[in-house]
Amino acid sequence: SQTIHQWPATLVQPVGSPLSLECTVEGTSNPNLYWYRQAAGRGLQLLFYSVGIGQISSEVPQNLSASRPQDRQFILSSKKLLLSDSGFYLCAWTPQGPGNQPQHFGDGTRLSIL
Amino acid sequence: DAKTTQPPSMDCAEGRAANLPCNHSTISGNEYVYWYRQIHSQGPQYIIHGLKNNETNEMASLIITEDRKSSTLILPHATLRDTAVYYCIVRVRGSARQLTFGSGTQLTVLP
């Protein structure tokens, strides 16, 4: 069966520090991968999605970037964190190809910027 | 993707059916309706989805109106563990793009 892993589960970082959050999917190949952010009390906002290695689409201009160095690995990064980057970050995946398969989410990373 | 409208909160007695409504009046013919839920501090959990026929799985039933402008998620026998925020989302079939999450419905199951 397929599983998705995110780490770390929680992270506290000072303003101006770098960030690297990692997401990996097991049990499938060539998945579509997604990064979302959820601010407290709000819905999810799509940040990035990827349909293949090295292919990244950005949904909103921001202080973050994403990379997909391997088929089942998706990384969210920042060179210098801002206070506004605090939030709950979620990675998700779907199988590749046409269809109506639902997205499946990881357990998230709660990021606090001090 | 079509916009959805859900009530901000609902209560349900434990053991009773929970019926969560969703309006998606601008839905187009190739858009599916998806339901997710999110328990506090966890990632969203997929529940069910459908196009125009009613659907049922081990978690819930999805009733879509004939004109497809609204739907209802039914949890047949709600338990305390069903307390969560429930999101109704529409998405184009085959789209690799986002699920647009709104603010959802906070369902509280009462003992």
Interface residues (C-beta under 8 A of the other chain):
Chain A: N32 Y34 Y36 R42 G43 L44 Q45 L46 Y49 V51 S57 E59 F88 L90 A92 T94 G97 P98 G99 N100 P102 Q103 H104 F105 G106 D107 G108 R110
Chain B: Y32 Y34 Y36 S41 Q42 G43 P44 Q45 Y46 H49 L51 Y87 R91 R93 G94 A96 R97 Q98 L99 T100 F101 G102 S103 G104
